[in-house]
């Protein structure tokens, strides 16, 4: 019988999967009815419900993200709620010979070893600028189709 992973362990597995580019494995870290909110997402949906939806989202990121990510300055804080951790870290991002950093915070609720809720605060502007997606972001914010 395997032991249930702690919220801290689940976060580290999630981060290792993202930085390792193993997006196809990420959905298995989420409960069937998980809810993820990307609070500062500038355009598009900010709420994703269910493992199946998250699996589709991770597949889309895997297919279209040109960024290579590594994590630095990782700090995971436990809270007075044993299901909840707050994680802070920076992504060191590499794209087309450029490197930059993007700050992140995630508040995760983990129950029975699976993420049931996540509120994600990522520096989407830094990622768009560094990844060459600023023109598309501006177009989307103005209600135009990206080029």
Secondary structure, 3 states (H helix, E strand, C coil): CCCCCCHHHHHHHHHHHHHCCCHHHHHHHEEEEEEEEECCCCCCCCEEECHHHHHHHHHHHHHHCCCEEEEEEEEEEECCCCCEEEEEEEEEEEECCEEEEEEEEEEEEEECCEEEEEEEEECHHHHHHHCCCHHHHHHHHCCCCCC
